[in-house]
């Protein structure tokens, strides 16, 4: 707070002392909120199960007789419901509380996965596949992003950047990294169909661990300060971008932050295999290098953001670094040719730069501390929209300007976010780190503000 006159008799991150025996816990020293530890484990397992199908599901549909264009539509419909589910996760957390939102997400995923495996896939009924797989798309964002809202609501601001770094470590560790590794190991042994059943088990295990073992109280009730009816709460998750323009700017930054990633995943496979001369397996190894670097960088930049400042970290290590590495992804292989080590360095640096945006998950709720769920809805909507924005840019620009032009477009968009981030000043009611000094291990969840 800027002055004592603005202090309220509610709990703040510095208020009170942690329960005995918790201030020295290993998870607290790592920057993981102790009361939420099992939630991070649950998200890792859940997203591993969800990510099992990432690298083969569209090909599996085509192999089972579905036209490639129809398989693409199935995936596109799924992407639409993921985006809507991401938006709903924050709005419904304001209304119901994150734990109930996570429960709904787990139930949706399990129910529609069973229907998919027992009815839709065996019959290969196209309209049914659209319906069932599309509805399952609501599941993972409600669960995973619901937990992200819980993390932002229950973690002290001084540790929030580190906590969201651990969240993204768990999220991307599962999807696509461990999920793809599980599939690569099990498909040769049991086949694609049984691998999808294994995914069901991983999701169930992760969801139950999080819901049964996390007992932190903040997420068990609605986050909106004065309750509210459902329509008002949902409308507020959109109108907050008008009432708080900085939240809208933050959502736009979030679209760009991973928009280039999803765009590159459309055009780079063809570029590396057809233009550069890599084999498909070499390209997939390159992709693994990119995301492996990203996973650990998520942790690093979460902690850096708490010390250096969220905006400064995002500007230089996220926006500017992504602009440079977008160009490197194109020009390094063009110059070096099919030289794996050179391209792997460029891919790893791009993956690391993507993680420079991690503090945005801490910064956006700081723009509207009394409406964190609504702010997170806007952020999650941006995250969902990025899955369309990047590929849409590629679809429009690939013919006229090629991969080289696309690399420049994404680089310029990242530089634009460097300017936009300057406007994302936290609300005065929110105590946020700005080149903050280190805090002790008593930074345990202290409830919402």
N, C-alpha and C positions, 0 to 999 in steps of 0.2 A: 504494500500500500504506500501511497505517496506521503500520507500524513496520518497522524492518529485520529484526526477528525473524521476520516473516512472509514475507520475500522468498524466492523459490525460484530455483534456478539455471537456470530456463527463460527464454526470450526474453520481454521485456516491450516495450511500445511505445517506451520510452525507451532500450532497450539497443542499443548499437552505433551505427554511422553508416551512412547510406545510401551506396550505391555512388556513385562520383564521377560528377558530371554530372547526377544525378537530383534533387538537392535544390532546384535552381532551375528545374525544368521547369514549363512553363505549366500543365499539368494539376494539379501539386501546389499551385501558387499558387491555383488555383480550388477546391481541396479535393477533387479527384478523385484517388484512389490511382493513381499512374502505371502500375503494373503491371496494373491492371484497366481501363484506359481503353477498350480495344477492346470490353470486355464491355458497357460502358454504351452504346456505339454499336450493338452487336449487339442488345441488349435493345430499344433504340428502334426499330430496323428490324423485329425480330421482332414486337413488339407493334403496330407499324403494320400489318403484314400480318394479324395476328390481329384487329385492330380494324376492318378494312375492312368486314366483314359486319355490324358492330354495329347500324347504323341501318336495315338493310333486309332481313336474312335471314328474319325471321319473315314479313314481308310477301311476300317472294319465294316462300316455301313456299306461302302462301295463294294467290298469283297462279298458281302451278303446279297448283292443284287440291286442295291439302291443306286440310282444315277448319281454321278459326282455332283451335279448341280443341286440335286435334291438333298444330298448329304450336307452341302454347304449351307443350304437354307435351314436345315435342322440346327446346325451349329450357330447360325445367325440368330435364330429365334431364341436359342438358349442364351446367347449374349445379351439380348434385349431384356430378358427376365432377370439376368444377373444384375444389370444396371438398375432396374426398378427395385430389386431386392436390396441392393446397396443403399439406395436412397431411403427405402422404408426402414432400414435397420436403425438409423438415428432417430427418425420421427417416432417410431414405435418404442424405442428405448425411453424417450421422453414420456410416453404414455403408459407403458407397461413395466418398464425397467429392462435392462439388458439381459438379465437371466431368462426372463420369459421369452424374449425375442430369440435368444439362442436355442431355447427349447423348441420353439416353433420351427426354426431353421433345421434343427436335427430331425424332427418328426417329418417335415416335408421331404428332406433328402432321402430318408430311409424308406418312406412309403412309396415315393415315385420311383426310386431305384428298384424296389421289388417288383413294381408293376412293369417297369421297363424290361427287367430280366425275365419275368415269367410270361408276359403277354406281348409287349410291343416288339421286342427283338425277335422272338421265335416266329411271329407272324409277319415281320417286316412290313407292317401296315404303315404307310407313309403318314397319313393324317394322325394316326395314333402316336407315332414317333414324335411328330411335331408337338402334340399336346402333352405327352408324358414327359419327354425330355425338356420341353420348355418349362413346364411347371416345376420340375426338379431344380431348374435354374434359380428359383427363389431360395433354395435351401442353404447353399454355402455362404452367400453374403449375409443372410440373416444371422447365421451362427457366427461366422468369423468377424464380420464388421460389428455385430452386436457386442462381441467381446472387446473389440477396439474401443467402442464407446465406453464400456465398463472401465477399461484401463485409463482412459482420459478423465473419467469422472472420479476415480478413486485414488489416483496417484498424485503426490505433491508436485507442484510445478517445478521445483528444483530438480526433480528426478524424472520428469515426464518425457524428455527427449530420449533418455536412456531406455525407459520402459517401452516406448513405441518402437525403438530400435530392436528390442527383444521381440516385440510383437511381429515386426516384419521379418525378423530372423525365422520365427516359427512359421509364418505364413508362406514365405518363399522357400523355406527349407522343405516344406511339404509340396507346394505347387509352384514350379513344376519339378523341383530337383529330386526329392526322394520318391515322389510318385512315379516319375519317369524311370528311375532306377529300379523300383519294384516291378514295374511292367516289363522292363528289359530282362529281368531275371526270371519272372514267372511265365511269360508268354511262351518261351521255348519249352517249358516244362508241362504246363497245363492248358495252354491255349488262351486266346483272347477272352472268350466268354467266361471261363472260370476265373480269370483275372478280375473281371468286373464284379464277380461275387466276392472275391477277396477284398476289393475296394469297399464293399458294403460293410464288411467286418471291421476294417480300419476306421471308417467313419463312425460306426457305432461305438467302438472302443474310445476313440478320442472325445466324442460328444459326451459320453457318460462320465468319463474322468473329469471333464471340466464342470459339468453340471452337478455332480455328486460331491466333489471334493473341494470346490471353491466356495467358501462360506463368508466371504467379504460382504458386508451388509449393503453397501451403496447400490449394488446392481440388482437388489431384490425388490426395488420399488421404482416407480416412475421418477425420471430426473427433472421433469418440468417443475418449476418452483411453486406453482399454484394449481397443479393438476390440469384440468381442462378436458373438454370433450374431444372425441377422436378426430372429428372434422377440423376443429380449430388447430389441434396439434399437427395434423398432417399438412394443413394449409400453411401453418407457421414455418414448416420445414422448407417451404418454397419462398414465402414472403420474407424470410430472414435475409435473403440475398438482396431484397429491395430495401429493407429496413437497415441492414448493415452492409453497405456496398463492399466493404473490405472482405466480407465472407464470400461474396460473388467473385471478387478478384482471386481469392484463395482457391475457390473451386476451379476457376479457369486455369490457374497455375497447375492444379492437380491434373487437369486434362492433358496438358502439355508434358508434364513430368514423366509419364509413362506412355504417352501417345506415340512417341518415337519408337519405343520398344515394340509395341504391337504393330506399328507400321513396318519396321524392319523385319519382323517375323514373317511378314507376307512376301517381301521382295528379296531379302538377303539369301534365302535358300537357293533361289534361281541364280542370283548373282555369283555366289561362291561356287556352285556346282557347274554352271554353264559358261560363265565368263572367266572366273579365276582359275577353275580347273580342279577344285577339290572334289573328292568323292562324297557321296551322301553321308557315309559314316564319319568322315573327317569333319564335315559341317556340323554334325550332331555333337561331336566331341568339342568343337569350338563353342557351340551353344552351351554345353555343360561348363566350360571354363568361364564363360560370361556370367552365368548365374551362380556358380560357386563363389566367384569373387564378390558378387552382389550380396550374397547371404551374410558373409562376415563383415562386409563394409556397412551393412545395415546397423550392426551393433556399434561399430566404431563411430559412425557419424551421429548416431543417437547420443552417445556420450559426449562427442565433440560439440554438438549443438547445445548441450547443457552448460558447457564451459565457455565456449566461444560466442554463443548467442545463436538463436535459431535462424534469424534472418541472415546473418553473416555467413553461417554455414551453408544455407540453401543457395545463397547468391553465388559464392565462389566455388564450392565443392559440388554443388548441384547444377545450377543453370550454366555457368561459364564452362565448367568441366564437361558437361554433356555436349555443349556446342562444339568444343574442340574434338571430343572423342567421336561424335557423330561423323565428322569429316574423316577422322582417322579410320573408322570402320570401312570407308570407301577407298581412301587413297593408299593406305598401307598395303592391302592386298593387290591393288593395281600396280604399285611400284615393285613389291616383293614377289608377286606371283604366288603360286601354290606352295608357299613356305609357311608351314603350320605355326611355328614358333612366333613369327612376326605377327601373323593375324591373331594368334592367341593373346599376345600382349595388348593389341588394340581392343580385342573383345573384352578382356579382363578390365582394362581401364574404363571402358564404357559401362560395364556392370558396376564398377566402383562408383562412377560418377552418378549413375541412377540413384544410388543410395544416399547421395548428398541431399536429396529432397526429403529424406526421412523425417526431419523435424517438422514438416508441414502438418503431420498428424498431431503434434503437440501445439503448434501455433494456431491452427484454425479454431479450436475450442477456446483459446485465449482471447479471440476477437469478440466472443459473445459468452462470457463466463456464466451468465444466468440462463443461457439457452444452449448448453453444450450439445444436447441431442440434436437440436435443429441445425447447429453449425456442423456437426459431424454428418448429418444427412446431406448437406450441401457438398461437403468434402467427398463423401462416398459416391454421390451422384457424379462428381467429377472423375472419380476413379473408374466408375462404370462407363462413363462416356468416352474415356480414353481408349477403351477396347474397340470403339467404333471410329473415333476421330483419326487415329493413326492409319488404319487400313483404308479409310475413306480418302485420305490425302494420297496414299499410294495409288488407289484406283483411279483418281483423277489425274495425277501428275506423272505416273510411270510412262505412259505413252509419249507425252510431249517432252519431258526433260530427263527421263531415265533415272537410274539409281543414283547417279551423280547429283542430279538436280534435287532428288528427294533428300539426300544427305544434307544439302545446303538449306533446303526448306526447314528440316527439323533443327538444324543448327541455329538458324535465325529465330525460330520459335522459342528455343531454349534461351537465347539472349534476350528475347522479349520478356520472359519470366524474370530475368535478373532485374529488370526495371520494375516490374509489377510487385516483386517481393518487397521493395522499399516502402510500399504503401500498407504493408501488413503489420502495423504496430499493434501489439496487444492492448486490450482494454485496460484502463487504469485500475480497475478492480481486480485484475489478475496479476499475481506476483509471478513474473516470468524471468528467466535468466537472460541477462544481457552481458555476456562475458562474465558469467557468474562465478564467484569463488566456489571452491569445493565445499560440500556439506557433509556432515557426518552420517553415520549409518542409521540414524534415527529417522531417515526419510522413508517411513512406511506409510501405507495408505491411511489417510486421515479423514476420509469421507468426502462427499461433494460439498461445494461451496453454497 
